[in-house]
Amino acid sequence: MMIDRQRRIEGLIALALFTLTIPIANWLIGNVGTVCVPNGPCLVPVAPGIKAPSGVLMIGLALVLRDIVQRRLGPAAALGAIAVGALISGLLAPPAIVVASVAAFLLSELTDFAVYTPLQKRNFVAAVAASSVIGLVVDSLVFLWLAFGSLDFLSGQIIGKAWMVLLAVPLMHLLRRRDERIGLSPA
């Protein structure tokens, strides 16, 4: 009973954080960066000599948080979170990037879901890493092409999102180990 309550609380926290990543990412793209391109995104460095639209870090985090939502609350909650996230993205994205933001979010999160779901029971950490990498590539390609008609920032997008995934993988490993220790199984 206590373990089910803990799983639900952790899932709801991940869901709230996941939901916040979308408006934050869309706000960052237009407002925060070391350089803001006229009629384009604000950019941040993600590697030496490589820049990306500033919302990139939040999207990498969103992919990982969605996996936690699914682990704690189940596949239906994860799909619901994707739908709510797409709606929020459509409502809060600057008009010039609404279609790009919604399409990229939906396709990348559904791709993440499709890769994560069959892998997560066998190896949670590998499922998070693999699904996030596939999701971030899909998100980068779709968003850049639809928003800017170019893939100029593709390497920066992929690197920036990969940083968040790389930072999250050790935490996912610790989460899985803790879950096993206390008997907290996936939803």
C-alpha positions as CSV (number, residue, x, y, z in Angstrom):
1,M,0.0,0.0,0.0
2,M,2.8,2.5,1.0
3,I,4.8,1.4,-2.1
4,D,1.9,2.1,-4.4
5,R,1.4,5.5,-2.8
6,Q,5.1,6.3,-3.3
7,R,5.0,5.2,-7.0
8,R,1.9,7.4,-7.6
9,I,3.5,10.4,-5.9
10,E,6.7,10.1,-7.8
11,G,4.7,9.6,-11.0
12,L,2.7,12.7,-10.4
13,I,5.8,14.8,-9.7
14,A,7.4,13.5,-12.9
15,L,4.2,14.3,-14.7
16,A,4.2,17.9,-13.4
17,L,7.8,18.4,-14.3
18,F,7.3,16.9,-17.7
19,T,4.4,19.3,-18.3
20,L,6.5,22.3,-17.3
21,T,9.3,21.4,-19.7
22,I,7.2,22.3,-22.7
23,P,6.3,25.9,-21.9
24,I,9.8,26.5,-20.5
25,A,11.4,25.1,-23.7
26,N,9.2,27.3,-25.9
27,W,9.9,30.4,-23.8
28,L,13.6,29.7,-23.8
29,I,13.8,29.5,-27.7
30,G,12.6,33.1,-28.0
31,N,14.1,34.7,-24.9
32,V,17.3,33.2,-23.6
33,G,20.6,32.6,-25.3
34,T,24.0,33.9,-26.0
35,V,22.9,34.9,-29.5
36,C,19.4,35.5,-30.8
37,V,19.0,35.1,-34.6
38,P,16.7,37.8,-36.1
39,N,13.3,36.1,-36.8
40,G,14.9,32.9,-35.5
41,P,15.8,31.2,-32.2
42,C,18.0,32.3,-29.4
43,L,21.0,30.0,-29.3
44,V,23.2,28.5,-26.5
45,P,26.5,26.7,-26.8
46,V,26.2,22.9,-26.4
47,A,29.7,22.0,-27.4
48,P,32.8,23.9,-28.5
49,G,31.8,25.8,-31.6
50,I,28.3,24.3,-31.7
51,K,25.2,26.2,-30.8
52,A,21.5,25.1,-30.6
53,P,18.2,26.8,-30.0
54,S,18.0,27.3,-26.2
55,G,14.9,25.1,-25.6
56,V,17.0,22.0,-26.5
57,L,17.9,21.2,-22.9
58,M,14.3,21.1,-21.7
59,I,13.3,18.7,-24.5
60,G,16.0,16.2,-23.6
61,L,14.7,16.4,-20.0
62,A,11.1,15.9,-21.3
63,L,12.0,12.6,-23.0
64,V,13.4,11.2,-19.7
65,L,10.6,12.5,-17.6
66,R,8.0,10.9,-19.9
67,D,9.7,7.5,-19.3
68,I,9.5,8.0,-15.5
69,V,5.8,8.9,-15.9
70,Q,5.2,5.7,-17.7
71,R,7.3,3.7,-15.2
72,R,5.3,5.1,-12.3
73,L,1.8,5.7,-13.7
74,G,1.6,3.3,-16.6
75,P,1.4,3.6,-20.4
76,A,-2.1,5.2,-20.4
77,A,-0.8,8.1,-18.2
78,A,2.2,8.5,-20.5
79,L,0.1,8.7,-23.6
80,G,-2.2,11.2,-21.8
81,A,0.9,13.2,-20.8
82,I,2.0,13.3,-24.5
83,A,-1.4,14.6,-25.5
84,V,-1.5,17.3,-22.8
85,G,2.1,18.2,-23.6
86,A,1.2,18.7,-27.3
87,L,-1.8,20.8,-26.4
88,I,0.3,23.0,-24.0
89,S,3.0,23.3,-26.7
90,G,0.4,24.4,-29.2
91,L,-1.1,26.9,-26.9
92,L,2.2,28.4,-25.6
93,A,4.6,28.2,-28.5
94,P,5.2,31.4,-30.4
95,P,2.9,31.4,-33.5
96,A,5.7,31.0,-35.9
97,I,6.7,27.6,-34.4
98,V,3.4,26.2,-33.1
99,V,3.1,23.5,-35.9
100,A,6.8,22.6,-35.6
101,S,6.6,22.4,-31.8
102,V,3.5,20.3,-31.7
103,A,4.5,18.0,-34.5
104,A,8.0,17.5,-33.2
105,F,6.7,16.9,-29.6
106,L,4.1,14.4,-30.7
107,L,6.3,12.4,-33.0
108,S,9.3,12.4,-30.7
109,E,7.4,11.4,-27.6
110,L,5.4,8.7,-29.5
111,T,8.7,7.4,-30.8
112,D,10.2,7.5,-27.3
113,F,7.1,5.6,-26.1
114,A,7.3,3.0,-28.8
115,V,11.0,2.3,-28.1
116,Y,10.8,2.5,-24.3
117,T,7.7,0.3,-23.8
118,P,9.1,-3.0,-25.0
119,L,12.5,-2.5,-23.4
120,Q,11.7,-1.1,-20.0
121,K,10.9,-4.4,-18.2
122,R,14.1,-6.0,-19.4
123,N,16.5,-3.1,-18.8
124,F,15.1,0.2,-17.5
125,V,18.3,2.2,-17.9
126,A,18.9,0.9,-21.5
127,A,15.2,1.7,-22.3
128,V,15.6,5.3,-21.1
129,A,18.8,5.8,-23.0
130,A,17.7,4.2,-26.2
131,S,14.2,5.7,-26.3
132,S,15.5,9.1,-25.4
133,V,18.2,9.0,-28.2
134,I,15.7,8.0,-30.8
135,G,13.2,10.6,-29.6
136,L,15.7,13.4,-29.5
137,V,16.8,12.7,-33.1
138,V,13.2,12.6,-34.3
139,D,12.4,15.8,-32.4
140,S,15.4,17.6,-33.8
141,L,14.7,16.7,-37.4
142,V,11.0,17.5,-37.3
143,F,11.3,20.7,-35.3
144,L,14.2,22.2,-37.3
145,W,12.7,21.4,-40.7
146,L,9.2,22.6,-39.9
147,A,10.2,25.7,-37.8
148,F,13.1,27.0,-39.9
149,G,13.1,25.0,-43.1
150,S,16.6,24.0,-42.5
151,L,18.7,21.5,-40.5
152,D,21.4,24.0,-39.8
153,F,21.3,23.4,-36.0
154,L,20.8,19.6,-36.2
155,S,24.1,18.7,-34.6
156,G,23.6,21.3,-31.8
157,Q,20.0,20.1,-31.2
158,I,21.1,16.5,-30.9
159,I,24.2,17.3,-28.7
160,G,22.2,19.6,-26.4
161,K,19.4,17.0,-25.9
162,A,21.9,14.2,-25.5
163,W,23.6,16.1,-22.6
164,M,20.3,16.0,-20.6
165,V,19.9,12.3,-21.4
166,L,23.5,11.6,-20.4
167,L,23.0,13.4,-17.1
168,A,19.8,11.5,-16.4
169,V,21.0,8.0,-17.1
170,P,23.0,7.6,-13.9
171,L,20.0,8.9,-12.0
172,M,17.8,6.4,-13.7
173,H,20.2,3.6,-12.7
174,L,20.0,4.8,-9.1
175,L,16.2,4.9,-9.3
176,R,16.0,1.4,-10.7
177,R,18.3,0.1,-8.0
178,R,16.3,1.8,-5.3
179,D,13.1,0.4,-6.8
180,E,14.5,-3.1,-6.6
181,R,15.7,-2.6,-3.1
182,I,12.3,-1.5,-1.7
183,G,10.2,-3.7,-4.0
184,L,8.8,-0.8,-6.1
185,S,8.0,-2.3,-9.5
186,P,7.0,-0.4,-12.6
187,A,3.3,0.4,-13.1
